[in-house]
Amino acid sequence: MSKIYRLLTLLMLVSSAVCAQDSKTGTWGIATVVLPGDSSHKWGGYSELQLRANGAFSQFQYYEAKAGISYDLDKNFIALFGTGTYHTYDYTDLSAGPTTNEFRIWEQMTVNQFLYRLKFEHRYRIEQRWVNGDYRNRFRYRLNMFIPLNNTKIVAKTWFISVFDEVFFNNKAPNFERNRISAALGYQFDKKWILQAGWINQRNYTVTQSSGKNNIMLMLMYRINRKNAGESEHIPTTTD
C-alpha cells in the first residue's frame, strides 16, 4: 500500500505543475486500508490517505492522513474512534507551505441495513477540530446507498453503484456548514481489492454566501482478511 500512496502523491504533485488557473472541476484521490471486524473479531481499524487537486488531475492543493480503531457491537452497529491531520495549500505557490493546518479527532457510529439488493449505511459523527490552533466542533450525518448490479451481495467480481449525501453542522454560525453528495461506479475484484470512480460535489456555506465545486473521485480500497474470519458482507464505503 505504501507504493500506492507514493503513486497517488506523485501524480498529484507532478500535475500541479500545470499553469495555475481556477478550475470548475477538481480531483479527489483516496487510498484506504481497512481491517474490518466480524463475528469472531470485534476490533478492527483503518488508515487512509486522501489527495485533492483544484483541477482535473492538476493543481495539487490538499492532503489528509487518517487512522481509526473500530469495534463491532454487532453485525450492523460499528463504533469508531479516529484521528487525522489535514493540510490545505495555495496551488499557485506550494513552496509557501500550507495555508490551513488542522488536527482532528472524532467519534462515530455506523448503522448498516441490508435489504436484499439494497445496502444502506447511516453514519453519525462528532468531531473535535483544531484549525490553525482554533478549536471547533462539528456534527455530521451521512446516508450511503449501495446497489450491486450482477450479484445480490457485494462480493468478489461484483459491479455496484454507490450514492451518498452527507450534511455537516456546527454549534456556531453558520450552523449548516456543508453538504456533500456523490455518485460512483465500483468494482470489487476479490476479497481484498475494491475500486470506485465517480463524481462528488461539495458545497460550503458561510453566513453571507455559499460556494460549491464538482470533483472527479477515484477511490482504491485494500481490505485485510483475517484467517478464520466469520462470514459477513462488508459495505465498501468511503471512510471520509
C-alpha positions as CSV (number, residue, x, y, z in Angstrom):
1,M,0.0,0.0,0.0
2,S,3.0,2.4,0.5
3,K,3.6,2.1,-3.2
4,I,0.0,3.1,-3.9
5,Y,0.3,6.1,-1.6
6,R,3.5,7.2,-3.2
7,L,2.0,6.9,-6.7
8,L,-1.0,9.0,-5.8
9,T,1.2,11.6,-4.3
10,L,3.5,11.7,-7.3
11,L,0.5,12.0,-9.7
12,M,-0.9,15.0,-7.8
13,L,2.5,16.8,-7.3
14,V,3.5,16.3,-11.0
15,S,0.1,17.6,-12.2
16,S,0.4,20.7,-10.0
17,A,3.0,22.0,-12.5
18,V,0.2,22.8,-14.9
19,C,-0.4,26.6,-15.3
20,A,-2.4,27.9,-12.4
21,Q,-5.9,28.8,-13.1
22,D,-9.2,28.4,-11.4
23,S,-11.0,25.2,-12.4
24,K,-14.6,24.2,-12.3
25,T,-13.7,20.5,-11.8
26,G,-11.3,19.2,-9.2
27,T,-10.0,15.8,-8.3
28,W,-10.1,13.7,-5.2
29,G,-7.9,10.6,-4.9
30,I,-8.5,8.3,-1.9
31,A,-6.4,5.2,-0.9
32,T,-7.7,3.2,2.1
33,V,-6.6,0.1,4.0
34,V,-9.3,-1.5,6.1
35,L,-9.3,-4.2,8.7
36,P,-13.0,-5.0,9.2
37,G,-14.4,-6.6,12.3
38,D,-16.6,-9.7,12.1
39,S,-18.5,-12.1,14.3
40,S,-15.2,-13.6,15.6
41,H,-13.1,-10.5,15.8
42,K,-14.8,-7.4,17.2
43,W,-11.9,-5.0,16.9
44,G,-10.8,-3.5,13.6
45,G,-9.4,-0.4,12.1
46,Y,-8.4,1.6,9.0
47,S,-5.8,4.0,7.6
48,E,-6.4,6.4,4.7
49,L,-4.5,8.9,2.6
50,Q,-6.5,11.5,0.6
51,L,-5.2,13.9,-2.0
52,R,-7.1,16.7,-3.7
53,A,-6.4,19.0,-6.7
54,N,-8.0,22.2,-7.8
55,G,-8.2,21.0,-11.4
56,A,-8.8,17.7,-13.3
57,F,-5.7,15.8,-12.2
58,S,-3.8,19.1,-11.9
59,Q,-3.0,21.8,-9.3
60,F,-2.5,19.8,-6.2
61,Q,-3.8,21.7,-3.1
62,Y,-4.7,19.4,-0.2
63,Y,-3.9,16.2,1.6
64,E,-5.2,14.4,4.7
65,A,-3.9,11.4,6.5
66,K,-6.2,9.5,8.9
67,A,-6.5,6.4,11.0
68,G,-9.0,4.9,13.4
69,I,-9.9,1.9,15.6
70,S,-13.4,0.3,15.3
71,Y,-15.4,-2.1,17.4
72,D,-18.3,-4.2,16.1
73,L,-21.1,-4.0,18.6
74,D,-22.9,-6.5,16.3
75,K,-23.0,-7.1,12.6
76,N,-25.0,-3.8,11.9
77,F,-23.6,-1.4,14.6
78,I,-20.0,-0.3,14.4
79,A,-18.4,2.2,16.7
80,L,-15.1,4.0,15.7
81,F,-12.6,6.4,17.2
82,G,-10.5,8.3,14.6
83,T,-7.8,10.9,14.3
84,G,-6.3,12.7,11.3
85,T,-4.2,15.6,10.1
86,Y,-5.4,17.9,7.2
87,H,-3.4,20.5,5.2
88,T,-4.5,22.9,2.5
89,Y,-2.1,24.7,0.1
90,D,-2.3,27.6,-2.3
91,Y,-1.9,25.6,-5.5
92,T,-0.1,28.5,-7.2
93,D,2.7,28.5,-4.6
94,L,3.2,25.1,-3.0
95,S,6.6,26.1,-1.7
96,A,5.0,28.6,0.7
97,G,3.6,25.7,2.7
98,P,0.1,25.0,4.0
99,T,-2.3,27.9,4.4
100,T,-4.5,25.8,6.7
101,N,-3.4,23.1,9.1
102,E,-6.0,21.1,11.0
103,F,-5.8,18.3,13.6
104,R,-8.9,16.3,14.2
105,I,-10.3,13.6,16.4
106,W,-13.8,12.1,16.2
107,E,-16.3,9.5,17.5
108,Q,-18.8,7.9,15.2
109,M,-21.5,5.2,15.0
110,T,-22.3,3.4,11.8
111,V,-25.6,1.6,11.3
112,N,-25.9,-0.8,8.4
113,Q,-29.1,-2.1,6.8
114,F,-29.1,-5.0,4.3
115,L,-32.4,-5.1,2.4
116,Y,-31.7,-7.8,-0.2
117,R,-30.1,-5.9,-3.1
118,L,-30.2,-2.5,-1.4
119,K,-27.5,-1.8,1.2
120,F,-27.8,1.3,3.4
121,E,-25.2,2.9,5.7
122,H,-26.2,5.5,8.3
123,R,-23.1,7.2,9.7
124,Y,-23.2,9.6,12.7
125,R,-20.0,11.5,13.6
126,I,-19.0,14.1,16.2
127,E,-15.7,15.9,15.5
128,Q,-13.3,17.9,17.7
129,R,-11.2,20.1,15.4
130,W,-8.2,22.4,15.9
131,V,-8.0,24.6,12.7
132,N,-4.8,26.8,12.7
133,G,-4.9,26.5,16.5
134,D,-8.6,27.4,17.0
135,Y,-10.9,24.8,18.5
136,R,-14.2,23.9,16.7
137,N,-16.9,21.3,17.0
138,R,-18.7,19.7,14.1
139,F,-21.5,17.2,13.7
140,R,-22.0,15.0,10.5
141,Y,-24.6,12.6,9.2
142,R,-24.2,10.6,6.0
143,L,-26.7,8.3,4.2
144,N,-25.0,6.0,1.8
145,M,-26.7,3.5,-0.5
146,F,-25.1,0.7,-2.4
147,I,-26.7,-1.4,-5.2
148,P,-24.9,-4.5,-6.5
149,L,-25.5,-4.9,-10.3
150,N,-24.5,-8.5,-11.1
151,N,-25.0,-10.1,-7.7
152,T,-27.3,-9.8,-4.7
153,K,-24.3,-9.2,-2.4
154,I,-21.2,-7.1,-2.9
155,V,-18.6,-9.9,-3.1
156,A,-15.7,-10.8,-5.4
157,K,-16.3,-9.9,-9.1
158,T,-19.2,-7.6,-8.3
159,W,-20.1,-4.3,-10.0
160,F,-22.0,-1.9,-7.8
161,I,-23.4,1.7,-7.6
162,S,-22.7,3.9,-4.6
163,V,-24.7,7.1,-3.9
164,F,-24.5,9.2,-0.7
165,D,-25.4,12.5,0.8
166,E,-23.7,14.0,3.9
167,V,-24.6,17.1,5.9
168,F,-22.3,19.0,8.2
169,F,-23.4,21.1,11.2
170,N,-21.6,23.0,13.9
171,N,-22.6,25.0,17.0
172,K,-21.6,28.3,15.6
173,A,-23.0,30.3,12.7
174,P,-23.5,29.2,10.0
175,N,-24.9,26.1,11.8
176,F,-25.4,24.4,8.4
177,E,-21.8,24.4,7.2
178,R,-21.5,21.9,4.3
179,N,-23.3,19.5,2.0
180,R,-21.5,16.7,0.2
181,I,-23.2,14.5,-2.4
182,S,-21.6,11.7,-4.6
183,A,-22.4,9.0,-7.1
184,A,-19.9,6.4,-8.2
185,L,-19.5,3.1,-10.0
186,G,-17.5,0.5,-8.2
187,Y,-16.0,-3.0,-8.7
188,Q,-14.9,-5.5,-6.1
189,F,-12.1,-7.6,-7.7
190,D,-11.8,-10.2,-4.9
191,K,-11.9,-10.3,-1.1
192,K,-9.2,-7.6,-0.9
193,W,-9.3,-5.1,-3.7
194,I,-12.1,-2.6,-4.4
195,L,-12.1,0.3,-6.9
196,Q,-14.6,3.2,-7.2
197,A,-14.7,6.0,-9.7
198,G,-17.3,8.8,-9.8
199,W,-18.4,12.3,-9.0
200,I,-18.6,14.2,-5.8
201,N,-20.0,17.7,-5.2
202,Q,-19.1,19.7,-2.1
203,R,-20.9,22.9,-1.2
204,N,-19.7,25.1,1.6
205,Y,-21.8,27.7,3.4
206,T,-20.8,30.9,5.3
207,V,-23.1,33.5,7.0
208,T,-23.3,35.5,3.7
209,Q,-22.8,33.1,0.8
210,S,-22.3,29.6,-0.4
211,S,-19.9,28.0,-2.9
212,G,-19.7,24.6,-4.5
213,K,-17.5,22.5,-6.7
214,N,-17.7,19.3,-8.7
215,N,-14.9,16.8,-8.4
216,I,-13.7,13.6,-10.1
217,M,-13.4,10.9,-7.4
218,L,-11.1,7.9,-7.5
219,M,-11.1,5.5,-4.5
220,L,-8.9,2.4,-4.1
221,M,-9.5,0.2,-1.1
222,Y,-7.5,-2.8,0.3
223,R,-9.3,-4.9,2.8
224,I,-7.2,-7.1,5.1
225,N,-8.8,-10.5,5.6
226,R,-8.1,-12.4,8.8
227,K,-7.7,-16.2,8.9
228,N,-10.8,-18.0,10.1
229,A,-12.8,-14.7,10.0
230,G,-16.5,-15.1,10.3
231,E,-18.6,-14.8,7.2
232,S,-20.2,-11.4,6.7
233,E,-21.0,-8.9,4.0
234,H,-19.0,-5.7,4.2
235,I,-20.2,-2.4,2.6
236,P,-17.3,-0.9,0.5
237,T,-17.8,2.5,1.9
238,T,-15.6,5.5,1.6
239,T,-14.2,6.4,5.0
240,D,-14.5,10.1,4.7
